[in-house]
Amino acid sequence: MKNYFIEIETKLGKKLKFEKIDIVDNSQKHKRHKFFSKDRYHLHLKINSSYLKSMSRLSAQRLIMNILKEDLNTKIHALEISID
């Protein structure tokens, strides 16, 4: 799992500038949900980025979602994004 988070950080780092990033796995909070799958993550992405802060919230989130598009189709079930 840690390797996968490093992979996400690397993908984002290649496409945008950020000062700090934290990836929190909230998958266990959803364990009893009907469609829970241990193979798909519920993540909270906390990004400190003056670059993203200069954009509208929608534009910044779209950029992140486009970068992680493949992962959202395969490994990430839910993604919460916080930009500071």
SULBEL-V770230 format. One record per residue. N is the residue number from 0. RES is the residue in three letters. SS is DSSP state (@ for helix, = for strand, . for the rest). PSI is psi as a letter, one per 40 degrees, with the letter a starting at -180 (none if undefined). OMEGA is omega in degrees with one decimal (* if undefined). Layout:
[[N:RES:SS:PSI:OMEGA] [N:RES:SS:PSI:OMEGA]]
This chain:
[[0:MET:.:d:-180.0] [1:LYS:@:d:177.9] [2:ASN:@:d:179.4] [3:TYR:@:d:178.4] [4:PHE:@:d:175.5] [5:ILE:@:d:177.1] [6:GLU:@:d:178.0] [7:ILE:@:d:179.7] [8:GLU:@:d:179.1] [9:THR:@:d:178.2] [10:LYS:@:d:-179.3] [11:LEU:@:d:-179.3] [12:GLY:@:d:178.6] [13:LYS:@:d:-173.2] [14:LYS:@:e:-178.8] [15:LEU:.:i:-178.7] [16:LYS:.:h:174.7] [17:PHE:.:i:179.4] [18:GLU:.:d:-177.6] [19:LYS:=:i:176.5] [20:ILE:=:h:173.8] [21:ASP:=:h:177.6] [22:ILE:=:h:-177.7] [23:VAL:=:h:178.4] [24:ASP:=:h:178.6] [25:ASN:.:e:-175.0] [26:SER:@:d:-176.9] [27:GLN:@:d:178.1] [28:LYS:@:e:-176.2] [29:HIS:@:e:-173.5] [30:LYS:.:d:-176.4] [31:ARG:.:e:178.2] [32:HIS:.:i:-175.0] [33:LYS:.:d:-175.0] [34:PHE:.:f:179.4] [35:PHE:.:h:175.4] [36:SER:.:h:-179.4] [37:LYS:.:e:-179.5] [38:ASP:.:e:-179.3] [39:ARG:.:h:-173.0] [40:TYR:=:i:167.2] [41:HIS:=:h:-173.3] [42:LEU:=:i:170.6] [43:HIS:=:h:-178.3] [44:LEU:=:h:179.4] [45:LYS:=:h:-175.0] [46:ILE:=:h:172.4] [47:ASN:=:h:-174.2] [48:SER:.:h:175.9] [49:SER:@:d:177.4] [50:TYR:@:d:-180.0] [51:LEU:@:d:179.0] [52:LYS:@:d:-179.8] [53:SER:.:e:179.7] [54:MET:.:i:170.1] [55:SER:.:i:-179.7] [56:ARG:@:d:-179.3] [57:LEU:@:d:179.7] [58:SER:@:d:179.9] [59:ALA:@:d:180.0] [60:GLN:@:d:176.6] [61:ARG:@:d:178.9] [62:LEU:@:d:179.4] [63:ILE:@:d:-179.7] [64:MET:@:d:177.8] [65:ASN:@:d:178.6] [66:ILE:@:d:-176.9] [67:LEU:.:e:-174.9] [68:LYS:@:d:-179.0] [69:GLU:@:d:179.6] [70:ASP:@:d:178.8] [71:LEU:@:d:177.7] [72:ASN:@:e:-173.9] [73:THR:@:d:-170.6] [74:LYS:.:d:-177.0] [75:ILE:=:h:178.4] [76:HIS:=:d:-178.7] [77:ALA:=:i:-179.0] [78:LEU:=:h:173.8] [79:GLU:=:h:-176.4] [80:ILE:=:h:174.0] [81:SER:=:h:-179.0] [82:ILE:=:h:177.3] [83:ASP:.:none:*]]
